[in-house]
């Protein structure tokens, strides 16, 4: 099956990385890292061709990558807060 080929996962990771460059926001980069890591695990022979197992590994790797990136590149100290309403406005 196509999901058991390592290069499909790596190509998907590169495609998601390109999508992140085109639409930045640290959304797709976690998925890109998860797909590339899943492809690497398949290529090294660590993972079998079971689709449910591959999807779980992809989801967990993507979540971990997102969490690490959020921690590293999250809200910076000294970042300006944008106020969308005034304290004196009556509701």
C-alpha positions in Angstrom: 0.0 0.0 0.0 1.1 3.6 -0.6 1.1 4.6 3.1 3.8 2.0 3.8 6.3 3.7 1.5 8.8 5.8 3.4 9.2 8.4 0.6 5.5 9.1 0.5 5.6 10.3 4.1 8.8 12.3 3.5 7.3 13.9 0.4 4.2 14.8 2.3 6.4 16.3 5.0 8.2 18.5 2.4 4.8 19.5 0.9 3.5 20.5 4.3 6.8 22.4 4.9 6.3 24.3 1.7 2.7 25.0 2.7 4.0 26.5 6.0 6.3 28.8 4.1 3.4 30.0 1.9 1.0 30.4 4.8 3.1 30.9 8.0 1.7 30.5 11.4 3.4 27.4 12.9 0.4 25.3 12.0 1.7 23.0 9.2 5.3 22.7 10.4 4.3 20.3 13.2 2.6 18.1 10.7 5.6 18.4 8.4 7.9 17.2 11.1 5.6 14.4 12.1 5.3 13.2 8.5 9.1 13.3 8.0 9.7 11.4 11.2 7.1 8.8 10.3 8.8 8.4 6.9 12.2 8.1 8.6 10.9 5.4 11.0 9.4 3.4 8.1 12.7 3.8 6.1 14.7 2.6 9.0 12.5 -0.5 9.4 11.3 0.5 12.8 7.6 0.7 11.8 5.5 -1.8 10.0 2.9 -1.1 7.2 -0.1 -1.0 9.6 -2.1 2.1 8.7 -3.6 2.6 12.2 -0.1 2.4 13.8 1.3 4.8 11.3 -1.4 7.3 11.9 -1.0 7.1 15.6 2.8 7.6 15.3 2.2 10.5 12.9 -0.3 12.1 15.3 1.9 11.8 18.3 5.0 13.0 16.5 3.1 16.0 15.1 1.8 16.9 18.5 5.2 16.6 20.1 6.8 18.7 17.4 4.0 21.3 17.8 4.5 21.4 21.5 8.3 21.8 21.3 8.0 24.5 18.6 5.3 26.3 20.6 7.6 26.2 23.6 10.6 27.5 21.6 8.8 30.0 19.4 5.7 30.8 21.3 4.7 34.2 22.7 7.8 36.2 23.3 8.4 38.3 26.3 8.0 41.9 25.5 5.6 41.2 22.7 3.0 44.0 22.3 -0.5 43.1 23.3 -3.2 44.2 21.0 -6.3 45.5 22.8 -9.6 44.9 21.0 -11.9 46.8 23.4 -11.6 49.6 25.8 -12.1 49.3 29.5 -14.5 52.3 29.4 -16.8 50.8 26.8 -20.2 49.9 28.0 -21.6 46.5 26.9 
